[in-house]
Amino acid sequence: MIIGIPKEIKSSENRVGITPAGVNVLVNAGHKVIVQNGAGIGSGISNEDYQEAGASIINTAEEVYDIADMILKVKEPLPAEYGLMRKDQVLFTYLHLAAEPELTKALMEKGVIAVAYETVQDGDGLLPLLAPMSEVAGRMAVQIGARLLDKTHVNGSGILMGGVPGVPPAEVVIIGAGIVGTNAAKIAIGLGARVTIIDVNIKRLRYLDDIYGNRITTQASNAYEIARAVKKADLLVGAVLLPGQKAPRLVTEEMVKEMKQGAVIIDIAVDQGGCVETIDRITTHKEPIYVKHGVVHYAVPNVPGIVPRTSTFALTNVTIPFALELANKGYRKVLAERTPLARGFNVINGEVVHPGVAQAHSFPYSEVS
Protein backbone atom coordinates (compact mmCIF):
# COMPACT_ATOMS: atom_id res chain seq x y z
CA MET A 1 0.00 0.00 0.00
CA ILE A 2 1.10 3.59 -0.64
CA ILE A 3 0.67 5.75 2.47
CA GLY A 4 0.68 9.52 1.98
CA ILE A 5 1.56 12.14 4.60
CA PRO A 6 0.43 15.65 3.58
CA LYS A 7 1.47 18.83 5.33
CA GLU A 8 -1.14 20.04 7.83
CA ILE A 9 -2.79 23.32 6.84
CA LYS A 10 -5.06 24.06 9.81
CA SER A 11 -4.28 27.33 11.58
CA SER A 12 -1.42 27.02 14.12
CA GLU A 13 -1.05 23.31 13.35
CA ASN A 14 2.59 22.21 13.34
CA ARG A 15 2.14 18.51 13.98
CA VAL A 16 2.63 15.93 11.26
CA GLY A 17 1.01 12.53 10.74
CA ILE A 18 4.10 10.38 11.19
CA THR A 19 7.63 10.30 12.60
CA PRO A 20 10.66 8.73 10.90
CA ALA A 21 10.29 5.74 13.24
CA GLY A 22 6.72 5.29 11.99
CA VAL A 23 7.91 5.49 8.39
CA ASN A 24 10.48 2.81 9.12
CA VAL A 25 7.85 0.45 10.56
CA LEU A 26 5.62 0.79 7.49
CA VAL A 27 8.46 0.49 4.99
CA ASN A 28 9.86 -2.60 6.72
CA ALA A 29 6.40 -4.16 6.38
CA GLY A 30 6.60 -3.72 2.59
CA HIS A 31 4.61 -0.50 2.18
CA LYS A 32 5.62 2.72 0.45
CA VAL A 33 5.47 6.02 2.34
CA ILE A 34 5.36 9.38 0.59
CA VAL A 35 5.71 12.61 2.56
CA GLN A 36 4.93 16.11 1.32
CA ASN A 37 7.93 18.39 1.12
CA GLY A 38 8.40 20.18 4.46
CA ALA A 39 5.53 18.38 6.21
CA GLY A 40 7.60 17.69 9.32
CA ILE A 41 9.39 21.02 9.70
CA GLY A 42 6.99 22.32 12.37
CA SER A 43 7.77 19.26 14.50
CA GLY A 44 11.52 19.48 13.95
CA ILE A 45 11.60 16.63 11.40
CA SER A 46 13.45 17.28 8.14
CA ASN A 47 12.93 15.80 4.69
CA GLU A 48 16.28 14.07 5.15
CA ASP A 49 15.07 12.43 8.36
CA TYR A 50 12.15 10.93 6.47
CA GLN A 51 14.31 9.85 3.54
CA GLU A 52 16.77 8.10 5.86
CA ALA A 53 13.83 6.16 7.30
CA GLY A 54 12.76 5.05 3.82
CA ALA A 55 10.17 7.62 2.71
CA SER A 56 9.99 9.45 -0.60
CA ILE A 57 9.51 13.23 -0.63
CA ILE A 58 6.70 14.56 -2.85
CA ASN A 59 6.43 18.24 -3.71
CA THR A 60 2.72 19.01 -3.36
CA ALA A 61 -0.35 17.90 -1.45
CA GLU A 62 -2.12 17.33 -4.76
CA GLU A 63 0.48 14.73 -5.70
CA VAL A 64 0.31 13.04 -2.30
CA TYR A 65 -3.47 12.66 -2.48
CA ASP A 66 -3.32 11.56 -6.11
CA ILE A 67 -0.79 8.79 -5.46
CA ALA A 68 -1.66 7.50 -1.99
CA ASP A 69 -4.01 4.63 -1.19
CA MET A 70 -4.19 5.82 2.40
CA ILE A 71 -3.79 9.33 3.80
CA LEU A 72 -2.36 9.53 7.31
CA LYS A 73 -2.95 12.92 8.93
CA VAL A 74 -3.37 14.68 12.26
CA LYS A 75 -6.35 17.00 11.76
CA GLU A 76 -9.49 16.82 9.66
CA PRO A 77 -9.32 17.93 6.00
CA LEU A 78 -10.22 21.57 5.45
CA PRO A 79 -12.38 22.75 2.50
CA ALA A 80 -9.26 23.38 0.41
CA GLU A 81 -8.49 19.65 0.69
CA TYR A 82 -11.96 18.27 -0.06
CA GLY A 83 -11.32 18.23 -3.79
CA LEU A 84 -8.09 16.28 -3.35
CA MET A 85 -9.73 13.20 -1.85
CA ARG A 86 -11.02 10.41 -4.05
CA LYS A 87 -13.27 7.36 -4.01
CA ASP A 88 -12.04 4.35 -2.00
CA GLN A 89 -9.12 6.32 -0.54
CA VAL A 90 -8.62 5.56 3.15
CA LEU A 91 -8.37 8.63 5.37
CA PHE A 92 -6.98 7.99 8.85
CA THR A 93 -6.93 11.06 11.11
CA TYR A 94 -8.79 12.98 13.81
CA LEU A 95 -12.17 13.89 12.30
CA HIS A 96 -14.65 14.91 15.04
CA LEU A 97 -17.45 14.66 12.48
CA ALA A 98 -20.22 15.21 15.03
CA ALA A 99 -19.29 18.89 14.89
CA GLU A 100 -18.50 18.92 11.15
CA PRO A 101 -21.58 18.45 8.94
CA GLU A 102 -19.97 19.91 5.79
CA LEU A 103 -16.91 17.69 6.08
CA THR A 104 -19.15 14.68 6.67
CA LYS A 105 -21.05 15.49 3.47
CA ALA A 106 -17.79 15.92 1.55
CA LEU A 107 -16.50 12.53 2.72
CA MET A 108 -19.79 10.92 1.70
CA GLU A 109 -19.80 12.59 -1.71
CA LYS A 110 -16.19 11.63 -2.39
CA GLY A 111 -16.70 7.99 -1.38
CA VAL A 112 -13.82 8.16 1.08
CA ILE A 113 -13.18 5.45 3.67
CA ALA A 114 -12.96 7.73 6.72
CA VAL A 115 -11.46 6.28 9.90
CA ALA A 116 -11.33 8.59 12.92
CA TYR A 117 -8.64 8.32 15.56
CA GLU A 118 -11.03 9.53 18.25
CA THR A 119 -13.58 6.72 17.80
CA VAL A 120 -11.16 3.77 17.75
CA GLN A 121 -12.17 1.99 20.95
CA ASP A 122 -10.72 -1.06 22.67
CA GLY A 123 -12.61 -3.78 24.54
CA ASP A 124 -12.49 -1.82 27.79
CA GLY A 125 -14.14 1.20 26.19
CA LEU A 126 -10.89 3.18 26.19
CA LEU A 127 -9.88 5.46 23.29
CA PRO A 128 -6.20 4.62 22.68
CA LEU A 129 -5.62 7.11 19.85
CA LEU A 130 -7.19 9.99 21.74
CA ALA A 131 -5.35 9.34 25.00
CA PRO A 132 -1.93 10.93 24.27
CA MET A 133 -3.40 14.10 22.81
CA SER A 134 -5.82 14.28 25.73
CA GLU A 135 -2.84 14.08 28.07
CA VAL A 136 -1.13 16.92 26.24
CA ALA A 137 -4.32 19.01 26.00
CA GLY A 138 -5.13 18.61 29.69
CA ARG A 139 -1.66 19.69 30.77
CA MET A 140 -1.55 22.56 28.29
CA ALA A 141 -5.00 23.80 29.33
CA VAL A 142 -3.72 24.78 32.76
CA GLN A 143 -0.47 26.23 31.44
CA ILE A 144 -2.39 28.37 28.95
CA GLY A 145 -4.95 29.30 31.59
CA ALA A 146 -2.21 30.44 33.94
CA ARG A 147 -0.85 32.77 31.25
CA LEU A 148 -4.28 34.15 30.35
CA LEU A 149 -5.01 34.98 33.98
CA ASP A 150 -2.23 37.56 33.93
CA LYS A 151 -2.52 41.02 32.38
CA THR A 152 0.00 40.56 29.58
CA HIS A 153 -2.23 39.54 26.67
CA VAL A 154 -5.92 40.08 27.41
CA ASN A 155 -8.17 41.08 30.28
CA GLY A 156 -7.13 38.38 32.77
CA SER A 157 -7.89 38.94 36.43
CA GLY A 158 -4.22 39.17 37.40
CA ILE A 159 -4.14 36.10 39.64
CA LEU A 160 -1.07 33.95 40.25
CA MET A 161 -2.11 30.31 40.04
CA GLY A 162 -0.46 29.23 43.28
CA GLY A 163 -0.86 32.50 45.17
CA VAL A 164 1.77 33.47 47.75
CA PRO A 165 1.81 33.30 51.57
CA GLY A 166 -1.05 35.42 52.79
CA VAL A 167 -2.80 35.50 49.38
CA PRO A 168 -5.05 32.61 48.28
CA PRO A 169 -4.33 30.60 45.12
CA ALA A 170 -6.53 30.45 42.03
CA GLU A 171 -9.69 28.37 42.00
CA VAL A 172 -9.53 25.87 39.13
CA VAL A 173 -12.72 24.04 38.18
CA ILE A 174 -12.48 21.09 35.79
CA ILE A 175 -15.61 19.59 34.25
CA GLY A 176 -14.83 16.02 33.23
CA ALA A 177 -12.61 13.53 35.07
CA GLY A 178 -11.30 11.60 32.09
CA ILE A 179 -7.78 11.80 30.70
CA VAL A 180 -7.99 15.53 29.88
CA GLY A 181 -9.46 16.41 33.26
CA THR A 182 -7.06 14.24 35.22
CA ASN A 183 -4.02 15.71 33.49
CA ALA A 184 -5.35 19.23 33.95
CA ALA A 185 -5.81 18.52 37.65
CA LYS A 186 -2.29 17.15 37.92
CA ILE A 187 -0.75 20.35 36.58
CA ALA A 188 -3.08 22.64 38.53
CA ILE A 189 -2.25 20.82 41.76
CA GLY A 190 1.45 21.10 40.94
CA LEU A 191 1.08 24.85 40.51
CA GLY A 192 -0.57 25.12 43.91
CA ALA A 193 -4.13 25.93 42.80
CA ARG A 194 -7.31 24.89 44.56
CA VAL A 195 -8.85 22.27 42.30
CA THR A 196 -12.44 21.10 41.96
CA ILE A 197 -13.14 18.31 39.51
CA ILE A 198 -16.71 17.47 38.42
CA ASP A 199 -17.97 14.30 36.74
CA VAL A 200 -21.04 12.07 36.49
CA ASN A 201 -18.94 8.96 37.19
CA ILE A 202 -18.77 8.58 40.97
CA LYS A 203 -16.43 5.61 40.66
CA ARG A 204 -13.96 7.81 38.79
CA LEU A 205 -14.29 10.59 41.36
CA ARG A 206 -13.70 8.07 44.14
CA TYR A 207 -10.49 6.96 42.41
CA LEU A 208 -9.22 10.54 42.05
CA ASP A 209 -10.12 11.24 45.67
CA ASP A 210 -8.04 8.23 46.72
CA ILE A 211 -5.10 9.42 44.62
CA TYR A 212 -5.10 13.13 45.47
CA GLY A 213 -6.88 13.23 48.82
CA ASN A 214 -7.45 16.70 50.20
CA ARG A 215 -5.50 18.32 47.35
CA ILE A 216 -8.69 18.28 45.26
CA THR A 217 -12.42 18.56 45.79
CA THR A 218 -14.57 16.11 43.84
CA GLN A 219 -18.15 16.93 42.94
CA ALA A 220 -20.93 14.90 41.33
CA SER A 221 -22.10 16.55 38.13
CA ASN A 222 -25.50 18.22 37.92
CA ALA A 223 -26.65 21.64 36.76
CA TYR A 224 -26.92 23.05 40.28
CA GLU A 225 -23.41 22.05 41.37
CA ILE A 226 -21.88 23.05 38.04
CA ALA A 227 -23.39 26.54 38.39
CA ARG A 228 -22.03 26.88 41.93
CA ALA A 229 -18.54 25.74 40.93
CA VAL A 230 -18.38 27.86 37.77
CA LYS A 231 -19.32 30.99 39.72
CA LYS A 232 -16.25 30.68 41.96
CA ALA A 233 -13.79 29.64 39.23
CA ASP A 234 -10.78 31.70 38.23
CA LEU A 235 -9.99 29.08 35.58
CA LEU A 236 -12.65 26.78 34.10
CA VAL A 237 -11.48 23.80 32.05
CA GLY A 238 -14.04 22.00 29.87
CA ALA A 239 -12.92 18.38 29.56
CA VAL A 240 -16.10 16.54 28.54
CA LEU A 241 -16.04 13.82 25.89
CA LEU A 242 -18.71 11.58 24.41
CA PRO A 243 -17.00 9.36 21.79
CA GLY A 244 -18.11 10.32 18.30
CA GLN A 245 -20.82 12.69 19.58
CA LYS A 246 -21.21 16.41 20.14
CA ALA A 247 -20.20 17.57 23.59
CA PRO A 248 -23.15 18.39 25.87
CA ARG A 249 -23.50 22.10 26.71
CA LEU A 250 -23.11 21.82 30.47
CA VAL A 251 -22.11 25.44 31.15
CA THR A 252 -24.82 27.86 30.04
CA GLU A 253 -24.38 31.48 29.03
CA GLU A 254 -26.16 32.50 32.24
CA MET A 255 -23.53 30.63 34.25
CA VAL A 256 -20.76 32.43 32.36
CA LYS A 257 -22.39 35.79 33.12
CA GLU A 258 -22.11 34.93 36.83
CA MET A 259 -18.35 34.26 36.63
CA LYS A 260 -15.73 36.60 38.02
CA GLN A 261 -14.52 39.39 35.74
CA GLY A 262 -11.23 38.33 34.20
CA ALA A 263 -11.81 34.61 34.80
CA VAL A 264 -10.63 32.27 32.04
CA ILE A 265 -12.39 29.44 30.17
CA ILE A 266 -10.38 26.80 28.32
CA ASP A 267 -12.79 24.40 26.59
CA ILE A 268 -10.88 21.40 25.27
CA ALA A 269 -14.21 20.00 24.03
CA VAL A 270 -14.40 22.70 21.33
CA ASP A 271 -13.42 20.05 18.77
CA GLN A 272 -16.72 18.35 19.58
CA GLY A 273 -18.71 21.59 19.61
CA GLY A 274 -17.75 22.70 23.12
CA CYS A 275 -19.32 22.07 26.53
CA VAL A 276 -19.54 25.81 27.31
CA GLU A 277 -22.36 27.68 25.59
CA THR A 278 -20.31 30.83 24.97
CA ILE A 279 -17.40 28.93 23.39
CA ASP A 280 -17.36 28.99 19.59
CA ARG A 281 -15.23 27.09 17.13
CA ILE A 282 -12.06 28.70 15.86
CA THR A 283 -13.50 28.71 12.33
CA THR A 284 -15.82 31.55 13.33
CA HIS A 285 -13.13 33.63 15.02
CA LYS A 286 -10.16 35.34 13.42
CA GLU A 287 -8.68 35.37 16.91
CA PRO A 288 -9.36 32.29 19.07
CA ILE A 289 -8.88 34.28 22.28
CA TYR A 290 -11.76 36.63 22.99
CA VAL A 291 -13.63 38.21 25.89
CA LYS A 292 -17.34 37.71 26.44
CA HIS A 293 -19.29 38.86 29.51
CA GLY A 294 -15.94 39.96 30.95
CA VAL A 295 -14.61 36.39 30.82
CA VAL A 296 -11.59 35.40 28.72
CA HIS A 297 -12.41 32.53 26.32
CA TYR A 298 -9.87 30.30 24.62
CA ALA A 299 -11.40 28.47 21.63
CA VAL A 300 -8.55 26.51 20.05
CA PRO A 301 -9.49 23.05 18.71
CA ASN A 302 -5.89 21.86 18.30
CA VAL A 303 -4.24 22.66 21.62
CA PRO A 304 -1.62 19.87 21.28
CA GLY A 305 -0.41 21.64 18.12
CA ILE A 306 1.16 24.26 20.38
CA VAL A 307 3.78 21.68 21.40
CA PRO A 308 4.06 19.87 18.07
CA ARG A 309 7.21 17.85 18.59
CA THR A 310 6.00 16.24 21.80
CA SER A 311 2.55 15.74 20.31
CA THR A 312 3.72 14.27 17.00
CA PHE A 313 5.93 11.69 18.65
CA ALA A 314 3.28 10.81 21.24
CA LEU A 315 0.65 10.45 18.50
CA THR A 316 2.76 8.25 16.22
CA ASN A 317 3.55 5.96 19.15
CA VAL A 318 -0.11 4.96 19.29
CA THR A 319 -1.30 5.37 15.67
CA ILE A 320 1.35 3.31 13.91
CA PRO A 321 0.15 -0.15 15.06
CA PHE A 322 -3.34 0.71 13.76
CA ALA A 323 -2.04 2.27 10.54
CA LEU A 324 0.02 -0.88 9.99
CA GLU A 325 -3.07 -3.03 10.57
CA LEU A 326 -5.02 -1.02 7.98
CA ALA A 327 -2.17 -1.22 5.48
CA ASN A 328 -1.51 -4.93 5.99
CA LYS A 329 -5.11 -6.14 6.00
CA GLY A 330 -7.03 -3.53 4.03
CA TYR A 331 -10.16 -1.93 5.41
CA ARG A 332 -12.56 -4.73 4.42
CA LYS A 333 -10.69 -7.35 6.45
CA VAL A 334 -10.41 -4.99 9.42
CA LEU A 335 -14.18 -4.55 9.35
CA ALA A 336 -14.78 -8.28 8.96
CA GLU A 337 -12.59 -9.10 11.96
CA ARG A 338 -14.32 -6.44 14.12
CA THR A 339 -11.07 -5.43 15.77
CA PRO A 340 -10.92 -2.25 17.94
CA LEU A 341 -9.86 -0.40 14.80
CA ALA A 342 -13.20 -1.27 13.17
CA ARG A 343 -14.93 1.06 15.63
CA GLY A 344 -12.99 3.93 14.13
CA PHE A 345 -14.86 3.82 10.80
CA ASN A 346 -17.15 6.85 10.42
CA VAL A 347 -17.94 6.97 6.68
CA ILE A 348 -17.70 4.18 4.11
CA ASN A 349 -18.58 4.46 0.43
CA GLY A 350 -20.91 7.41 0.89
CA GLU A 351 -22.65 6.13 4.04
CA VAL A 352 -22.30 7.21 7.66
CA VAL A 353 -21.49 4.14 9.74
CA HIS A 354 -21.00 5.74 13.16
CA PRO A 355 -24.24 6.27 15.12
CA GLY A 356 -23.00 9.38 16.93
CA VAL A 357 -22.17 11.15 13.68
CA ALA A 358 -25.49 10.18 12.10
CA GLN A 359 -27.43 11.37 15.13
CA ALA A 360 -25.57 14.69 15.32
CA HIS A 361 -26.59 15.66 11.78
CA SER A 362 -29.77 13.60 11.29
CA PHE A 363 -28.01 11.70 8.49
CA PRO A 364 -29.06 8.16 7.55
CA TYR A 365 -27.10 5.57 9.52
CA SER A 366 -25.85 2.35 7.96
CA GLU A 367 -24.63 -0.31 10.35
CA VAL A 368 -21.45 -2.02 9.22
CA SER A 369 -22.25 -5.62 8.28
C-alpha positions as CSV (number, residue, x, y, z in Angstrom):
1,M,0.0,0.0,0.0
2,I,1.1,3.6,-0.6
3,I,0.7,5.7,2.5
4,G,0.7,9.5,2.0
5,I,1.6,12.1,4.6
6,P,0.4,15.6,3.6
7,K,1.5,18.8,5.3
8,E,-1.1,20.0,7.8
9,I,-2.8,23.3,6.8
10,K,-5.1,24.1,9.8
11,S,-4.3,27.3,11.6
12,S,-1.4,27.0,14.1
13,E,-1.0,23.3,13.3
14,N,2.6,22.2,13.3
15,R,2.1,18.5,14.0
16,V,2.6,15.9,11.3
17,G,1.0,12.5,10.7
18,I,4.1,10.4,11.2
19,T,7.6,10.3,12.6
20,P,10.7,8.7,10.9
21,A,10.3,5.7,13.2
22,G,6.7,5.3,12.0
23,V,7.9,5.5,8.4
24,N,10.5,2.8,9.1
25,V,7.8,0.5,10.6
26,L,5.6,0.8,7.5
27,V,8.5,0.5,5.0
28,N,9.9,-2.6,6.7
29,A,6.4,-4.2,6.4
30,G,6.6,-3.7,2.6
31,H,4.6,-0.5,2.2
32,K,5.6,2.7,0.5
33,V,5.5,6.0,2.3
34,I,5.4,9.4,0.6
35,V,5.7,12.6,2.6
36,Q,4.9,16.1,1.3
37,N,7.9,18.4,1.1
38,G,8.4,20.2,4.5
39,A,5.5,18.4,6.2
40,G,7.6,17.7,9.3
41,I,9.4,21.0,9.7
42,G,7.0,22.3,12.4
43,S,7.8,19.3,14.5
44,G,11.5,19.5,13.9
45,I,11.6,16.6,11.4
46,S,13.4,17.3,8.1
47,N,12.9,15.8,4.7
48,E,16.3,14.1,5.1
49,D,15.1,12.4,8.4
50,Y,12.2,10.9,6.5
51,Q,14.3,9.9,3.5
52,E,16.8,8.1,5.9
53,A,13.8,6.2,7.3
54,G,12.8,5.1,3.8
55,A,10.2,7.6,2.7
56,S,10.0,9.5,-0.6
57,I,9.5,13.2,-0.6
58,I,6.7,14.6,-2.8
59,N,6.4,18.2,-3.7
60,T,2.7,19.0,-3.4
61,A,-0.3,17.9,-1.4
62,E,-2.1,17.3,-4.8
63,E,0.5,14.7,-5.7
64,V,0.3,13.0,-2.3
65,Y,-3.5,12.7,-2.5
66,D,-3.3,11.6,-6.1
67,I,-0.8,8.8,-5.5
68,A,-1.7,7.5,-2.0
69,D,-4.0,4.6,-1.2
70,M,-4.2,5.8,2.4
71,I,-3.8,9.3,3.8
72,L,-2.4,9.5,7.3
73,K,-2.9,12.9,8.9
74,V,-3.4,14.7,12.3
75,K,-6.4,17.0,11.8
76,E,-9.5,16.8,9.7
77,P,-9.3,17.9,6.0
78,L,-10.2,21.6,5.5
79,P,-12.4,22.7,2.5
80,A,-9.3,23.4,0.4
81,E,-8.5,19.6,0.7
82,Y,-12.0,18.3,-0.1
83,G,-11.3,18.2,-3.8
84,L,-8.1,16.3,-3.4
85,M,-9.7,13.2,-1.9
86,R,-11.0,10.4,-4.1
87,K,-13.3,7.4,-4.0
88,D,-12.0,4.3,-2.0
89,Q,-9.1,6.3,-0.5
90,V,-8.6,5.6,3.2
91,L,-8.4,8.6,5.4
92,F,-7.0,8.0,8.9
93,T,-6.9,11.1,11.1
94,Y,-8.8,13.0,13.8
95,L,-12.2,13.9,12.3
96,H,-14.6,14.9,15.0
97,L,-17.5,14.7,12.5
98,A,-20.2,15.2,15.0
99,A,-19.3,18.9,14.9
100,E,-18.5,18.9,11.1
101,P,-21.6,18.5,8.9
102,E,-20.0,19.9,5.8
103,L,-16.9,17.7,6.1
104,T,-19.2,14.7,6.7
105,K,-21.1,15.5,3.5
106,A,-17.8,15.9,1.5
107,L,-16.5,12.5,2.7
108,M,-19.8,10.9,1.7
109,E,-19.8,12.6,-1.7
110,K,-16.2,11.6,-2.4
111,G,-16.7,8.0,-1.4
112,V,-13.8,8.2,1.1
113,I,-13.2,5.4,3.7
114,A,-13.0,7.7,6.7
115,V,-11.5,6.3,9.9
116,A,-11.3,8.6,12.9
117,Y,-8.6,8.3,15.6
118,E,-11.0,9.5,18.2
119,T,-13.6,6.7,17.8
120,V,-11.2,3.8,17.8
121,Q,-12.2,2.0,20.9
122,D,-10.7,-1.1,22.7
123,G,-12.6,-3.8,24.5
124,D,-12.5,-1.8,27.8
125,G,-14.1,1.2,26.2
126,L,-10.9,3.2,26.2
127,L,-9.9,5.5,23.3
128,P,-6.2,4.6,22.7
129,L,-5.6,7.1,19.9
130,L,-7.2,10.0,21.7
131,A,-5.3,9.3,25.0
132,P,-1.9,10.9,24.3
133,M,-3.4,14.1,22.8
134,S,-5.8,14.3,25.7
135,E,-2.8,14.1,28.1
136,V,-1.1,16.9,26.2
137,A,-4.3,19.0,26.0
138,G,-5.1,18.6,29.7
139,R,-1.7,19.7,30.8
140,M,-1.5,22.6,28.3
141,A,-5.0,23.8,29.3
142,V,-3.7,24.8,32.8
143,Q,-0.5,26.2,31.4
144,I,-2.4,28.4,29.0
145,G,-5.0,29.3,31.6
146,A,-2.2,30.4,33.9
147,R,-0.9,32.8,31.2
148,L,-4.3,34.1,30.3
149,L,-5.0,35.0,34.0
150,D,-2.2,37.6,33.9
151,K,-2.5,41.0,32.4
152,T,0.0,40.6,29.6
153,H,-2.2,39.5,26.7
154,V,-5.9,40.1,27.4
155,N,-8.2,41.1,30.3
156,G,-7.1,38.4,32.8
157,S,-7.9,38.9,36.4
158,G,-4.2,39.2,37.4
159,I,-4.1,36.1,39.6
160,L,-1.1,34.0,40.2
161,M,-2.1,30.3,40.0
162,G,-0.5,29.2,43.3
163,G,-0.9,32.5,45.2
164,V,1.8,33.5,47.8
165,P,1.8,33.3,51.6
166,G,-1.1,35.4,52.8
167,V,-2.8,35.5,49.4
168,P,-5.1,32.6,48.3
169,P,-4.3,30.6,45.1
170,A,-6.5,30.4,42.0
171,E,-9.7,28.4,42.0
172,V,-9.5,25.9,39.1
173,V,-12.7,24.0,38.2
174,I,-12.5,21.1,35.8
175,I,-15.6,19.6,34.2
176,G,-14.8,16.0,33.2
177,A,-12.6,13.5,35.1
178,G,-11.3,11.6,32.1
179,I,-7.8,11.8,30.7
180,V,-8.0,15.5,29.9
181,G,-9.5,16.4,33.3
182,T,-7.1,14.2,35.2
183,N,-4.0,15.7,33.5
184,A,-5.4,19.2,33.9
185,A,-5.8,18.5,37.7
186,K,-2.3,17.1,37.9
187,I,-0.7,20.4,36.6
188,A,-3.1,22.6,38.5
189,I,-2.2,20.8,41.8
190,G,1.4,21.1,40.9
191,L,1.1,24.9,40.5
192,G,-0.6,25.1,43.9
193,A,-4.1,25.9,42.8
194,R,-7.3,24.9,44.6
195,V,-8.8,22.3,42.3
196,T,-12.4,21.1,42.0
197,I,-13.1,18.3,39.5
198,I,-16.7,17.5,38.4
199,D,-18.0,14.3,36.7
200,V,-21.0,12.1,36.5
201,N,-18.9,9.0,37.2
202,I,-18.8,8.6,41.0
203,K,-16.4,5.6,40.7
204,R,-14.0,7.8,38.8
205,L,-14.3,10.6,41.4
206,R,-13.7,8.1,44.1
207,Y,-10.5,7.0,42.4
208,L,-9.2,10.5,42.1
209,D,-10.1,11.2,45.7
210,D,-8.0,8.2,46.7
211,I,-5.1,9.4,44.6
212,Y,-5.1,13.1,45.5
213,G,-6.9,13.2,48.8
214,N,-7.4,16.7,50.2
215,R,-5.5,18.3,47.4
216,I,-8.7,18.3,45.3
217,T,-12.4,18.6,45.8
218,T,-14.6,16.1,43.8
219,Q,-18.1,16.9,42.9
220,A,-20.9,14.9,41.3
221,S,-22.1,16.5,38.1
222,N,-25.5,18.2,37.9
223,A,-26.7,21.6,36.8
224,Y,-26.9,23.1,40.3
225,E,-23.4,22.1,41.4
226,I,-21.9,23.1,38.0
227,A,-23.4,26.5,38.4
228,R,-22.0,26.9,41.9
229,A,-18.5,25.7,40.9
230,V,-18.4,27.9,37.8
231,K,-19.3,31.0,39.7
232,K,-16.3,30.7,42.0
233,A,-13.8,29.6,39.2
234,D,-10.8,31.7,38.2
235,L,-10.0,29.1,35.6
236,L,-12.7,26.8,34.1
237,V,-11.5,23.8,32.0
238,G,-14.0,22.0,29.9
239,A,-12.9,18.4,29.6
240,V,-16.1,16.5,28.5
241,L,-16.0,13.8,25.9
242,L,-18.7,11.6,24.4
243,P,-17.0,9.4,21.8
244,G,-18.1,10.3,18.3
245,Q,-20.8,12.7,19.6
246,K,-21.2,16.4,20.1
247,A,-20.2,17.6,23.6
248,P,-23.1,18.4,25.9
249,R,-23.5,22.1,26.7
250,L,-23.1,21.8,30.5
251,V,-22.1,25.4,31.1
252,T,-24.8,27.9,30.0
253,E,-24.4,31.5,29.0
254,E,-26.2,32.5,32.2
255,M,-23.5,30.6,34.2
256,V,-20.8,32.4,32.4
257,K,-22.4,35.8,33.1
258,E,-22.1,34.9,36.8
259,M,-18.3,34.3,36.6
260,K,-15.7,36.6,38.0
261,Q,-14.5,39.4,35.7
262,G,-11.2,38.3,34.2
263,A,-11.8,34.6,34.8
264,V,-10.6,32.3,32.0
265,I,-12.4,29.4,30.2
266,I,-10.4,26.8,28.3
267,D,-12.8,24.4,26.6
268,I,-10.9,21.4,25.3
269,A,-14.2,20.0,24.0
270,V,-14.4,22.7,21.3
271,D,-13.4,20.0,18.8
272,Q,-16.7,18.4,19.6
273,G,-18.7,21.6,19.6
274,G,-17.7,22.7,23.1
275,C,-19.3,22.1,26.5
276,V,-19.5,25.8,27.3
277,E,-22.4,27.7,25.6
278,T,-20.3,30.8,25.0
279,I,-17.4,28.9,23.4
280,D,-17.4,29.0,19.6
281,R,-15.2,27.1,17.1
282,I,-12.1,28.7,15.9
283,T,-13.5,28.7,12.3
284,T,-15.8,31.6,13.3
285,H,-13.1,33.6,15.0
286,K,-10.2,35.3,13.4
287,E,-8.7,35.4,16.9
288,P,-9.4,32.3,19.1
289,I,-8.9,34.3,22.3
290,Y,-11.8,36.6,23.0
291,V,-13.6,38.2,25.9
292,K,-17.3,37.7,26.4
293,H,-19.3,38.9,29.5
294,G,-15.9,40.0,31.0
295,V,-14.6,36.4,30.8
296,V,-11.6,35.4,28.7
297,H,-12.4,32.5,26.3
298,Y,-9.9,30.3,24.6
299,A,-11.4,28.5,21.6
300,V,-8.5,26.5,20.1
301,P,-9.5,23.1,18.7
302,N,-5.9,21.9,18.3
303,V,-4.2,22.7,21.6
304,P,-1.6,19.9,21.3
305,G,-0.4,21.6,18.1
306,I,1.2,24.3,20.4
307,V,3.8,21.7,21.4
308,P,4.1,19.9,18.1
309,R,7.2,17.9,18.6
310,T,6.0,16.2,21.8
311,S,2.5,15.7,20.3
312,T,3.7,14.3,17.0
313,F,5.9,11.7,18.6
314,A,3.3,10.8,21.2
315,L,0.7,10.4,18.5
316,T,2.8,8.3,16.2
317,N,3.5,6.0,19.2
318,V,-0.1,5.0,19.3
319,T,-1.3,5.4,15.7
320,I,1.4,3.3,13.9
321,P,0.1,-0.1,15.1
322,F,-3.3,0.7,13.8
323,A,-2.0,2.3,10.5
324,L,0.0,-0.9,10.0
325,E,-3.1,-3.0,10.6
326,L,-5.0,-1.0,8.0
327,A,-2.2,-1.2,5.5
328,N,-1.5,-4.9,6.0
329,K,-5.1,-6.1,6.0
330,G,-7.0,-3.5,4.0
331,Y,-10.2,-1.9,5.4
332,R,-12.6,-4.7,4.4
333,K,-10.7,-7.4,6.4
334,V,-10.4,-5.0,9.4
335,L,-14.2,-4.6,9.4
336,A,-14.8,-8.3,9.0
337,E,-12.6,-9.1,12.0
338,R,-14.3,-6.4,14.1
339,T,-11.1,-5.4,15.8
340,P,-10.9,-2.2,17.9
341,L,-9.9,-0.4,14.8
342,A,-13.2,-1.3,13.2
343,R,-14.9,1.1,15.6
344,G,-13.0,3.9,14.1
345,F,-14.9,3.8,10.8
346,N,-17.1,6.8,10.4
347,V,-17.9,7.0,6.7
348,I,-17.7,4.2,4.1
349,N,-18.6,4.5,0.4
350,G,-20.9,7.4,0.9
351,E,-22.7,6.1,4.0
352,V,-22.3,7.2,7.7
353,V,-21.5,4.1,9.7
354,H,-21.0,5.7,13.2
355,P,-24.2,6.3,15.1
356,G,-23.0,9.4,16.9
357,V,-22.2,11.2,13.7
358,A,-25.5,10.2,12.1
359,Q,-27.4,11.4,15.1
360,A,-25.6,14.7,15.3
361,H,-26.6,15.7,11.8
362,S,-29.8,13.6,11.3
363,F,-28.0,11.7,8.5
364,P,-29.1,8.2,7.5
365,Y,-27.1,5.6,9.5
366,S,-25.9,2.4,8.0
367,E,-24.6,-0.3,10.4
368,V,-21.4,-2.0,9.2
369,S,-22.3,-5.6,8.3
